[in-house]
Amino acid sequence: MADILKFKRPSLKDKARGKTLCKSGFHKWKINTDKQFDVKQGKLITIYRCSRCGTCKTRAD
């Protein structure tokens, strides 16, 4: 006979881990150094990416 495995459903607490702070506006910004020059504006830009949710923010310095 085969062993019966019980599957554990993820709790709501585990599903929302790291996302509730971003929804409240507390992102964890890290600098993304892949692309630093904007062709349309002709300026150097800094791309920030949130390490939790993945949203991007750009600043032209």
C-alpha positions as CSV (number, residue, x, y, z in Angstrom):
1,M,0.0,0.0,0.0
2,A,1.1,3.6,-0.6
3,D,1.7,6.2,2.0
4,I,-1.0,8.9,2.2
5,L,0.4,12.4,2.2
6,K,-1.5,15.3,3.6
7,F,-1.0,18.5,1.8
8,K,-0.6,21.6,3.9
9,R,-2.5,24.7,2.7
10,P,-0.6,27.9,3.1
11,S,-2.2,30.1,5.7
12,L,-3.2,33.7,5.0
13,K,-0.4,34.9,7.2
14,D,2.1,33.1,4.9
15,K,0.5,34.3,1.7
16,A,0.7,38.0,2.8
17,R,4.2,37.9,4.1
18,G,6.1,40.9,2.8
19,K,3.2,42.3,0.8
20,T,1.4,44.2,3.5
21,L,4.3,46.6,4.1
22,C,4.4,47.4,0.4
23,K,0.6,48.0,0.2
24,S,1.1,50.6,3.0
25,G,3.8,52.4,1.1
26,F,6.8,51.0,3.0
27,H,8.8,49.5,0.1
28,K,12.3,48.1,0.4
29,W,14.1,49.9,-2.5
30,K,17.3,48.5,-4.0
31,I,19.2,50.1,-6.9
32,N,19.0,48.2,-10.2
33,T,22.1,48.8,-12.2
34,D,21.1,47.1,-15.5
35,K,20.1,50.2,-17.4
36,Q,21.4,53.6,-16.3
37,F,20.8,55.8,-19.4
38,D,17.4,56.9,-20.7
39,V,17.5,57.3,-24.5
40,K,14.4,59.4,-24.8
41,Q,15.3,62.0,-22.2
42,G,19.1,61.8,-22.9
43,K,19.8,61.7,-19.1
44,L,21.3,59.4,-16.6
45,I,18.6,57.7,-14.5
46,T,18.5,55.6,-11.4
47,I,16.1,52.7,-11.3
48,Y,14.9,51.5,-7.9
49,R,13.2,48.1,-7.6
50,C,11.4,46.9,-4.5
51,S,12.9,43.6,-3.3
52,R,9.6,42.4,-1.9
53,C,7.0,43.1,-4.5
54,G,9.1,44.0,-7.6
55,T,7.6,47.5,-8.4
56,C,10.0,50.0,-10.1
57,K,10.7,53.6,-9.5
58,T,12.9,55.8,-11.6
59,R,14.7,59.1,-10.7
60,A,16.5,61.4,-13.1
61,D,19.5,62.8,-11.2
